[in-house]
Amino acid sequence: MGGFNQLKLGWHAIYLGCISPFLLNMGEAKRRKDLGLPPREKKISKEEKKAGFISNLSAKYPFLPFILGGVLLTVLIVDLVNYYK
């Protein structure tokens, strides 16, 4: 059995003297290098939440809210004028 398997034994292996105190105090990257293991692979999250329709639209056309606001204001003013005629 290699050193890596000894590290998986747990705390009872420390009492038996299977693991040196030096191995317990070093970082994971250094321990893996000393044991001849490759670096740990990073977990990549493949589940990306897609942006909504409004987010995509506002990112594509950043001036759109101003145009819609102007159109709405124009409609309200025209409606107000026609109401008091």
Backbone as CSV, one residue per row, in Angstrom:
resi,resn,N_x,N_y,N_z,CA_x,CA_y,CA_z,C_x,C_y,C_z
1,MET,0.841,-1.191,0.000,0.000,0.000,0.000,0.875,1.238,0.000
2,GLY,0.453,2.235,-0.771,1.205,3.481,-0.836,0.818,4.430,0.282
3,GLY,1.478,5.568,0.299,1.215,6.565,1.331,-0.183,7.150,1.230
4,PHE,-0.701,7.230,0.020,-2.030,7.819,-0.147,-3.089,6.954,0.524
5,ASN,-2.945,5.630,0.413,-3.907,4.729,1.048,-3.815,4.800,2.562
6,GLN,-2.635,5.052,3.074,-2.480,5.175,4.515,-3.196,6.424,5.031
7,LEU,-3.223,7.485,4.231,-3.891,8.718,4.652,-5.398,8.528,4.724
8,LYS,-5.939,7.581,3.977,-7.374,7.343,3.991,-7.824,6.522,5.202
9,LEU,-6.894,5.975,5.974,-7.257,5.106,7.085,-8.003,5.847,8.187
10,GLY,-7.675,7.098,8.409,-8.366,7.864,9.440,-7.463,8.152,10.614
11,TRP,-8.061,8.609,11.710,-7.296,9.035,12.876,-6.645,7.860,13.603
12,HIS,-7.202,6.667,13.508,-6.585,5.539,14.199,-5.222,5.197,13.605
13,ALA,-4.981,5.567,12.348,-3.680,5.323,11.740,-2.611,6.212,12.360
14,ILE,-2.993,7.364,12.851,-2.033,8.254,13.503,-1.521,7.599,14.783
15,TYR,-2.414,6.995,15.529,-2.016,6.352,16.772,-1.132,5.140,16.521
16,LEU,-1.300,4.514,15.384,-0.485,3.350,15.056,0.876,3.746,14.485
17,GLY,1.045,5.025,14.170,2.318,5.500,13.649,2.465,5.327,12.156
18,CYS,1.397,5.099,11.446,1.473,4.900,9.999,1.667,6.206,9.245
19,ILE,1.271,7.323,9.861,1.353,8.617,9.198,2.294,9.497,10.001
20,SER,3.255,10.067,9.319,4.181,10.942,10.030,3.497,12.286,10.295
21,PRO,3.887,12.979,11.365,3.296,14.290,11.647,3.571,15.304,10.540
22,PHE,4.664,15.105,9.793,4.978,16.033,8.706,3.902,15.992,7.625
23,LEU,3.387,14.811,7.323,2.351,14.689,6.300,1.048,15.338,6.731
24,LEU,0.814,15.414,8.032,-0.437,16.010,8.509,-0.422,17.522,8.424
25,ASN,0.758,18.138,8.457,0.845,19.594,8.503,1.037,20.234,7.141
26,MET,1.303,19.467,6.103,1.526,20.088,4.800,0.207,20.248,4.047
27,GLY,0.232,21.119,3.059,-0.954,21.360,2.254,-1.212,20.220,1.290
28,GLU,-2.406,20.212,0.724,-2.792,19.108,-0.142,-1.943,19.052,-1.406
29,ALA,-1.628,20.208,-1.989,-0.855,20.221,-3.232,0.549,19.660,-3.008
30,LYS,1.170,20.039,-1.906,2.510,19.545,-1.617,2.476,18.043,-1.292
31,ARG,1.461,17.615,-0.569,1.322,16.196,-0.234,1.160,15.369,-1.494
32,ARG,0.331,15.843,-2.418,0.111,15.103,-3.664,1.398,15.042,-4.493
33,LYS,2.156,16.134,-4.476,3.411,16.155,-5.221,4.401,15.169,-4.626
34,ASP,4.495,15.150,-3.300,5.422,14.226,-2.647,5.023,12.769,-2.854
35,LEU,3.741,12.513,-2.961,3.271,11.140,-3.175,3.296,10.731,-4.645
36,GLY,3.633,11.685,-5.532,3.704,11.375,-6.957,2.356,11.349,-7.644
37,LEU,1.368,11.992,-7.033,0.026,12.032,-7.622,-0.132,13.277,-8.480
38,PRO,-0.976,13.226,-9.503,-1.208,14.418,-10.324,-2.010,15.452,-9.531
39,PRO,-1.960,16.712,-9.956,-2.767,17.738,-9.280,-4.253,17.408,-9.347
40,ARG,-4.965,17.851,-8.345,-6.405,17.592,-8.284,-7.098,18.360,-9.398
41,GLU,-8.048,17.695,-10.052,-8.795,18.344,-11.115,-9.864,19.237,-10.517
42,LYS,-10.031,20.400,-11.104,-11.051,21.325,-10.633,-12.411,20.875,-11.140
43,LYS,-13.399,20.970,-10.265,-14.755,20.605,-10.657,-15.375,21.777,-11.405
44,ILE,-15.825,21.499,-12.606,-16.440,22.532,-13.434,-17.942,22.320,-13.423
45,SER,-18.650,23.336,-13.043,-20.102,23.244,-13.009,-20.639,23.416,-14.428
46,LYS,-21.303,22.388,-14.916,-21.831,22.440,-16.272,-23.255,22.986,-16.305
47,GLU,-23.856,23.106,-15.147,-25.227,23.597,-15.090,-25.224,25.119,-14.963
48,GLU,-25.253,25.786,-16.097,-25.312,27.235,-16.086,-26.749,27.650,-16.381
49,LYS,-27.251,28.510,-15.550,-28.614,28.970,-15.745,-28.624,29.981,-16.886
50,LYS,-29.488,29.710,-17.848,-29.581,30.614,-18.988,-30.282,31.900,-18.567
51,ALA,-29.818,32.995,-19.132,-30.417,34.287,-18.825,-31.804,34.354,-19.453
52,GLY,-32.682,35.074,-18.832,-34.047,35.202,-19.313,-34.148,36.046,-20.567
53,PHE,-35.324,36.061,-21.126,-35.571,36.802,-22.370,-35.325,38.293,-22.179
54,ILE,-35.807,38.850,-21.078,-35.664,40.294,-20.846,-34.198,40.656,-20.623
55,SER,-33.453,39.803,-19.941,-32.027,40.067,-19.717,-31.261,40.055,-21.032
56,ASN,-31.562,39.081,-21.872,-30.897,39.030,-23.179,-31.264,40.235,-24.028
57,LEU,-32.534,40.625,-23.987,-32.991,41.755,-24.784,-32.360,43.057,-24.319
58,SER,-32.287,43.246,-22.994,-31.707,44.487,-22.483,-30.192,44.518,-22.685
59,ALA,-29.544,43.365,-22.716,-28.105,43.327,-22.983,-27.823,43.620,-24.454
60,LYS,-28.725,43.163,-25.309,-28.536,43.360,-26.744,-28.877,44.792,-27.159
61,TYR,-29.919,45.356,-26.557,-30.365,46.715,-26.872,-30.448,47.529,-25.583
62,PRO,-29.366,48.129,-25.134,-29.388,48.846,-23.855,-30.228,50.127,-23.884
63,PHE,-30.551,50.646,-25.045,-31.342,51.874,-25.163,-32.838,51.600,-25.209
64,LEU,-33.234,50.340,-25.250,-34.639,49.968,-25.377,-35.524,50.484,-24.241
65,PRO,-35.108,50.463,-22.968,-35.983,50.987,-21.907,-36.308,52.468,-22.084
66,PHE,-35.357,53.238,-22.600,-35.622,54.661,-22.824,-36.639,54.871,-23.932
67,ILE,-36.550,54.063,-24.984,-37.521,54.166,-26.079,-38.913,53.762,-25.591
68,LEU,-39.003,52.665,-24.861,-40.303,52.225,-24.349,-40.887,53.241,-23.370
69,GLY,-40.027,53.817,-22.525,-40.503,54.847,-21.601,-41.021,56.073,-22.332
70,GLY,-40.322,56.496,-23.401,-40.770,57.645,-24.199,-42.090,57.372,-24.897
71,VAL,-42.224,56.166,-25.432,-43.482,55.801,-26.101,-44.621,55.772,-25.090
72,LEU,-44.405,55.215,-23.937,-45.439,55.163,-22.900,-45.827,56.561,-22.440
73,LEU,-44.843,57.415,-22.244,-45.141,58.792,-21.833,-45.934,59.526,-22.912
74,THR,-45.580,59.318,-24.167,-46.315,59.950,-25.273,-47.762,59.468,-25.314
75,VAL,-47.975,58.166,-25.155,-49.332,57.616,-25.168,-50.147,58.190,-24.011
76,LEU,-49.544,58.292,-22.827,-50.273,58.838,-21.679,-50.622,60.308,-21.872
77,ILE,-49.714,61.076,-22.448,-50.006,62.495,-22.683,-51.108,62.647,-23.725
78,VAL,-51.044,61.885,-24.813,-52.083,61.946,-25.854,-53.421,61.522,-25.263
79,ASP,-53.451,60.488,-24.454,-54.691,60.032,-23.819,-55.243,61.086,-22.875
80,LEU,-54.365,61.747,-22.121,-54.798,62.793,-21.201,-55.402,63.982,-21.959
81,VAL,-54.783,64.361,-23.061,-55.285,65.487,-23.876,-56.647,65.129,-24.467
82,ASN,-56.794,63.925,-24.995,-58.067,63.500,-25.586,-59.161,63.352,-24.524
83,TYR,-58.804,63.047,-23.300,-59.788,62.895,-22.238,-60.417,64.255,-21.885
84,TYR,-59.625,65.323,-21.855,-60.128,66.647,-21.464,-60.631,67.466,-22.638
85,LYS,-60.747,66.951,-23.815,-61.311,67.691,-24.960,-62.777,67.859,-24.837
